[in-house]
Amino acid sequence: MILARVEGSVVSTKKNLKMTGSKFLFVRPLLVDPANPGAFKSGTNTIIAVDELGAGEGEVVLIAQGSSARLGAKDKDTPLDAVVIGIVDTVDVQKKIVYRANA
């Protein structure tokens, strides 16, 4: 699993028929900062993930990638490589909360 922050969305009107109705999110992985283990730093890559949970911009999500991602989709034959499998409430690193969702 990958921890990532939602940075935006992607709209695609022409796509594989199995993807019709899918919401696409533009996410950036989050890494624990080695210089400050109580904080995140953004990864350099970005991922487009299918979202069926309703995550929004700025939220932190859990992403599954690769063949495991299809298990998180409604249809196991959907051609996807990344899917949102959770919306994160809190992240605790070394007994310090480094992320808490807006309540």
Buried (B, 14 or more C-beta within 10 A) or exposed (E): EBBBBBBEBEEEEEEEEBBEEBBBBBBBBBEBBEEEEEEBEBBEEBBBBBBBBEBEEEBBBBBBBEEEBBEBBEEEEBEBBBBBBBBBEEBEBEEEEBBEEEE
